[in-house]
């Protein structure tokens, strides 16, 4: 019988994190590296990925990282990324679909172009990455973790959003809800290959620039029982669980790390 340290170990595993150099992506990459995985950090900003890899290797003794360019709005970039991974590593053990970018919008301000961009970025990119990663994931009986959001299964409270500056666009929650359902679909239809698929729904983890606005932070913090926002390191436990054999009997699940936001 394996002990908990063996179950959590990712020694010898290869993991890709999209948006790995970002705010939450950094914590995800650090977690995988700390557990022993070779972490591939991917985003449009290759220079930022290289720098983040150096930072992680400097902090985590014996860790190995690789930076790779990946534009999730470009099908050829996605294809090239996974072709390189298959050639260099023989495929992935762990795929973490984490990247996001988009504009702040209210329902009144959002345009058709903004809506289509957000759906493409947040949901269609997940579909494309999974499709391209499939051969390697099948070969290694891998794990997929899709980072979604509390707003994929509850609605934003309009009372805490004033204007467009901090509001959550309708396209964001709609796309994240789609990813949660897609996760359940994949958990069912990829189970014959031994592939597990789960979601992680954070909330609220505002970026540092948003945290400078104390009035909005007070409103945001008051929306959950813990009366505070989340810190990136507080995702590490859930990431470790869902990407390792510690969750070997879990698939199709949506794990919420939201300070209790969704219990009310």
C-alpha positions as a printed Julia matrix, in Angstrom:
264×3 Matrix{Float64}:
   0.0    0.0     0.0
   1.37   3.41   -1.02
   1.83   6.05    1.65
   0.64   9.63    1.15
   4.08  10.83    0.05
   4.2    8.2    -2.7
   0.67   9.09   -3.8
   1.52  12.79   -4.06
   4.86  12.27   -5.8
   5.13  13.42   -9.41
   8.71  12.24   -9.89
   9.31  11.35  -13.54
   6.1   13.04  -14.7
   5.88  15.72  -17.39
   3.3   18.48  -16.86
   2.18  21.35  -19.1
   0.55  24.45  -17.58
  -1.03  26.91  -20.01
  -0.69  30.46  -18.72
   1.93  29.05  -16.38
   3.78  32.34  -15.94
   0.65  34.17  -14.75
  -0.67  35.0   -11.3
  -2.33  31.67  -10.46
  -0.33  29.77  -13.05
   2.84  30.44  -11.07
   1.42  28.74   -7.97
   0.3   25.77  -10.09
   3.74  25.41  -11.7
   5.46  25.69   -8.32
   3.24  22.94   -6.9
   4.0   20.51   -9.71
   7.73  21.28   -9.53
   7.76  20.83   -5.75
   6.22  17.39   -6.21
   8.91  16.4    -8.69
   7.37  16.97  -12.13
   9.22  18.43  -15.1
   7.06  21.5   -15.7
   6.47  22.97  -19.15
   5.46  26.61  -18.79
   3.49  27.82  -21.81
   2.08  31.17  -22.89
   2.28  33.76  -25.66
   5.06  35.55  -23.79
   8.0   33.15  -24.15
  10.41  35.5   -22.38
   8.15  35.6   -19.33
   7.93  31.79  -19.33
  11.72  31.47  -19.46
  12.08  33.89  -16.54
   9.43  32.1   -14.5
  11.17  28.79  -15.1
  14.45  30.21  -13.83
  12.7   31.53  -10.72
  11.13  28.15   -9.97
  14.38  26.27  -10.54
  16.08  28.73   -8.19
  13.5   28.14   -5.44
  12.8   24.42   -5.83
  15.92  22.3    -5.46
  16.42  19.82   -8.3
  13.43  21.07  -10.29
  13.39  21.18  -14.09
  11.3   23.46  -16.28
  10.9   24.11  -19.98
   9.45  27.26  -21.56
   7.4   26.97  -24.72
   5.49  29.49  -26.83
   1.75  28.87  -27.03
  -0.91  31.16  -28.47
  -4.27  29.64  -27.59
  -6.01  31.79  -30.2
  -3.91  30.2   -32.97
  -4.68  26.59  -33.93
  -1.29  26.13  -35.6
   0.5   27.34  -32.44
  -1.39  24.78  -30.35
  -0.53  22.02  -32.82
   3.15  22.98  -32.92
   3.33  23.14  -29.12
   2.09  19.58  -28.67
   4.14  18.25  -31.55
   7.24  19.6   -29.81
   6.17  18.07  -26.49
   5.54  14.68  -28.11
   8.93  14.81  -29.83
  10.86  15.91  -26.74
   9.01  14.06  -23.96
   6.87  11.39  -25.62
   3.7   13.14  -24.5
   2.27  14.53  -21.28
   1.43  12.92  -17.96
  -0.43  16.04  -16.8
  -2.23  18.74  -18.77
  -3.36  21.82  -16.84
  -5.61  24.14  -18.87
  -5.26  27.35  -16.9
  -4.7   30.3   -19.28
  -7.16  33.16  -19.59
  -7.19  36.65  -21.04
  -9.99  39.03  -21.95
 -11.63  42.39  -21.4
 -13.71  43.51  -18.45
 -17.3   43.96  -19.62
 -20.81  44.41  -18.32
 -23.71  42.92  -20.26
 -24.34  46.39  -21.65
 -20.77  47.02  -22.78
 -19.79  43.62  -24.17
 -19.54  43.36  -27.93
 -20.03  40.39  -30.19
 -16.27  40.33  -30.77
 -15.54  40.31  -27.02
 -17.98  37.46  -26.48
 -16.47  35.33  -29.24
 -12.94  36.03  -28.03
 -13.74  34.98  -24.47
 -15.47  31.76  -25.52
 -12.57  30.94  -27.85
  -9.98  31.68  -25.17
 -11.69  30.11  -22.16
 -13.47  27.11  -23.67
 -12.52  26.32  -27.26
  -8.81  26.43  -26.41
  -9.38  23.71  -23.8
 -11.0   21.5   -26.44
  -8.11  22.07  -28.84
  -5.4   21.42  -26.26
  -7.03  18.19  -25.13
  -7.38  17.03  -28.74
  -3.7   17.67  -29.46
  -2.53  16.16  -26.17
  -4.56  12.97  -26.55
  -1.92  10.61  -28.03
   0.53  11.3   -25.22
  -2.13  11.26  -22.52
  -3.4    7.91  -23.75
   0.11   6.47  -23.82
   0.8    7.62  -20.25
  -2.73   7.25  -18.81
  -2.49  10.89  -17.92
  -4.41  13.46  -15.95
  -6.22  16.6   -17.13
  -6.96  19.5   -14.78
  -9.14  22.32  -16.09
  -9.02  25.55  -14.11
 -12.51  27.05  -14.21
 -14.13  29.5   -11.78
 -16.83  29.89   -9.18
 -18.58  31.96  -11.84
 -18.9   28.81  -13.91
 -21.57  27.57  -11.5
 -22.88  30.67   -9.68
 -23.7   34.15  -10.96
 -21.79  37.3    -9.99
 -23.65  39.47   -7.48
 -24.41  42.68   -9.36
 -24.41  44.64   -6.07
 -20.63  44.41   -5.64
 -19.79  45.52   -9.17
 -19.97  49.21   -9.99
 -19.51  50.01  -13.67
 -17.14  48.09  -15.92
 -13.8   48.43  -14.11
 -14.12  45.31  -11.94
 -17.17  43.57  -13.34
 -17.11  40.0   -14.56
 -18.14  39.66  -18.23
 -21.07  37.37  -19.04
 -18.91  35.52  -21.55
 -16.46  34.48  -18.82
 -18.95  32.59  -16.67
 -20.69  31.09  -19.69
 -17.4   29.75  -21.04
 -16.27  28.44  -17.66
 -19.61  26.67  -17.2
 -19.0   25.06  -20.56
 -15.58  23.86  -19.42
 -17.1   22.31  -16.28
 -19.55  20.35  -18.42
 -16.81  19.48  -20.94
 -14.75  18.15  -18.03
 -17.57  15.79  -17.08
 -17.93  14.68  -20.69
 -14.2   13.97  -20.96
 -14.18  12.13  -17.63
 -16.78   9.76  -19.07
 -15.47   9.27  -22.58
 -11.75   9.2   -21.77
 -12.14   6.77  -18.87
 -11.59   3.71  -21.16
  -8.06   5.08  -21.77
  -7.33   5.43  -18.05
  -7.37   9.23  -18.27
  -8.83  11.19  -15.35
 -10.26  14.68  -15.8
 -11.21  17.13  -13.06
 -11.9   20.86  -12.55
 -10.57  23.36  -10.08
 -12.82  26.38   -9.47
 -11.03  29.24   -7.67
 -12.72  32.33   -6.33
 -11.99  35.04   -5.42
  -8.3   35.47   -6.27
  -8.04  39.05   -7.59
  -4.82  40.15   -9.25
  -2.45  42.51   -7.37
  -3.55  45.53   -9.41
  -7.17  44.95   -8.38
  -6.21  44.43   -4.75
  -5.08  48.05   -4.54
  -8.74  49.12   -4.58
  -9.63  48.72   -0.91
 -13.33  49.5    -1.2
 -13.9   46.81   -3.83
 -11.72  44.34   -1.88
 -13.92  44.85    1.17
 -17.03  44.08   -0.87
 -15.4   41.04   -2.47
 -14.11  39.69    0.83
 -17.51  40.03    2.47
 -19.08  37.67   -0.06
 -17.76  34.5     1.59
 -17.84  33.03    5.11
 -14.08  33.44    5.56
 -14.47  37.18    4.91
 -11.3   37.45    2.82
  -9.88  36.84   -0.64
  -7.67  33.91   -1.6
  -3.88  33.83   -1.88
  -2.32  31.89   -4.8
  -0.55  29.43   -2.48
  -3.97  28.36   -1.2
  -4.54  26.58   -4.52
  -1.53  24.34   -4.01
  -3.26  21.65   -1.96
  -6.05  21.16   -4.48
  -3.6   21.16   -7.4
  -1.42  18.56   -5.67
  -4.45  16.37   -5.01
  -5.98  16.57   -8.48
  -2.75  16.13  -10.45
  -1.39  13.18   -8.47
  -2.37   9.62   -7.57
  -3.76  11.01   -4.31
  -6.96  11.52   -6.36
  -6.74   8.23   -8.28
 -10.44   7.49   -7.58
 -11.64  10.97   -8.56
 -12.76  11.99  -12.01
 -15.36  14.37  -13.4
 -15.3   16.47  -10.23
 -15.31  20.23   -9.72
 -13.31  21.16   -6.63
 -14.08  24.64   -5.32
 -11.41  26.67   -3.56
 -13.44  29.78   -2.84
 -13.46  30.46    0.89
 -16.99  29.09    1.03
 -18.32  31.62   -1.52
 -20.71  29.1    -3.06
 -22.22  27.76    0.19
 -24.4   30.87    0.6
